[in-house]
Amino acid sequence: SLCLPLQFLSYLGACDRLLKQGYEEGQVEEAMEMFQYSEKKASEFLHLLAQFNDMGFQQNEIKEVLLLCGNQRERALEELVMK
């Protein structure tokens, strides 16, 4: 049988939990990669991405700003409003 590295299994578990929160698979995978497979940071990012998306901001701008601001909601919102 295939022996999957523990890291990969925890990655799959994290992705699964994020997918169950209703995020899209592509976004989940991208967020996990962007934050070196930190489920906590990926989750914060996806949550804020969805929030700002609902406010009508452009997704590519949101991603850029969240990365710049390290997922800090207030700073990211200020940046988005100024764009």
C-alpha positions in Angstrom: 0.0 0.0 0.0 1.1 3.6 -0.6 2.5 5.3 2.5 1.5 8.9 2.3 3.6 11.4 4.2 2.0 12.7 7.3 2.2 16.3 6.0 0.2 15.3 2.9 -2.5 13.7 5.0 -2.7 16.8 7.2 -2.9 18.9 4.1 -5.8 16.8 2.8 -7.5 17.1 6.2 -7.1 20.8 6.2 -8.4 21.1 2.6 -11.4 18.9 3.5 -12.3 21.1 6.5 -12.0 24.3 4.4 -14.2 22.7 1.6 -16.8 21.8 4.2 -17.0 25.5 5.1 -18.2 26.1 1.6 -15.0 27.5 -0.1 -14.2 26.4 -3.7 -11.6 23.7 -4.2 -9.4 25.9 -6.4 -9.4 28.7 -3.9 -8.7 26.3 -1.0 -5.7 24.8 -2.8 -4.4 28.2 -3.8 -4.7 29.6 -0.3 -3.0 26.6 1.3 -0.1 27.0 -1.1 0.1 30.8 -0.6 0.5 30.3 3.2 2.9 27.3 3.2 0.0 24.9 4.1 -1.0 26.8 7.3 -4.7 25.9 7.7 -5.2 28.8 10.1 -3.8 31.5 7.7 -5.5 29.9 4.7 -8.8 29.9 6.6 -8.4 33.6 7.6 -7.5 34.5 4.0 -10.5 32.7 2.5 -12.9 34.2 5.1 -11.7 37.7 4.3 -11.7 37.0 0.6 -15.3 36.0 0.7 -16.2 39.0 2.9 -14.5 41.6 0.7 -16.0 39.8 -2.4 -19.4 40.3 -0.9 -18.7 44.0 -0.5 -18.1 44.2 -4.2 -14.3 44.4 -4.4 -12.5 42.6 -7.3 -11.1 39.2 -6.3 -7.6 39.8 -7.8 -7.3 43.1 -5.9 -8.5 41.5 -2.7 -5.9 38.7 -3.0 -3.1 41.2 -3.6 -4.1 43.4 -0.7 -4.6 40.5 1.8 -1.1 39.2 0.9 0.4 42.7 1.4 -1.4 43.2 4.7 -0.9 39.7 6.0 -4.6 39.1 6.4 -5.1 42.1 8.6 -8.8 43.0 8.0 -8.7 46.7 8.8 -5.5 47.4 6.9 -6.7 45.4 3.9 -10.0 47.2 3.9 -8.3 50.6 4.0 -6.1 49.6 1.0 -9.1 48.3 -1.0 -11.1 51.5 -0.4 -8.2 53.7 -1.5 -7.7 51.7 -4.8 
